[in-house]
């Protein structure tokens, strides 16, 4: 892991990726970046234009991170200074920017859980090209849990099946041990069991105080709304309730109800993949 000190959390929507990024980011050797959306385009000038096309909050993570790491605080003024700095460094590549921010953090492992890593075509290929030894944490959530979080059920395939198919196809190309798959329900129900295993996998300290810090994601510098010119970064669901424990109901969910809940020709594919992930 130390050959390339980055962990990318891969997940679909409503899978609590921001919670996990903030949790791990509280470890004294790790830094949780708040939704950087870095690998959409490069150089930075092209990246900023792409982020603007995707939505006004897409660039918040980078702006908040630069403000915090360069100026020590996130205010309207420091966010504006961060934007000016980005403009002056528009010729930089995405890896240059990511490496720079990790160096400023003083940590040995940087973590990004941007949903665009999976939702946008070619992001994973870009990461693999620049960071061939990076580590990946593949988070899964029970399909009916994701379905219950959706406002419009016909988006379910894009929210669950497509991301996991893309992640699976990508992870098959990786070296053994480079990608760890984990149920979010299990992690949030028993962080004291899984966090030491993650620390060992990443090669960081498993001491009690270090792991205790990871159970306080609300202490992240990005756990609350930022200034109005860059309020987000992490997902709104995390910002609205960043504290643990988060209890995700799984006992009452059954794959036997999938046919009732869904009217889609892809139900069999969803069932097959969910069972491969260990859901019932």
PyMOL commands that set and color helices and strands:
alter all, ss='L'
color gray80, all
select helices_A, chain A and resi 17-25+44-54+60-71+76-88+94-105+116-119+123-130+143-149+153-171+184-189+191-202+208-213+217-219+236-240+255-261+267-276
alter helices_A, ss='H'
color red, helices_A
select strands_A, chain A and resi 6-10+30-33+109-112+135-140+179-183
alter strands_A, ss='S'
color yellow, strands_A
deselect
rebuild
show_as cartoon
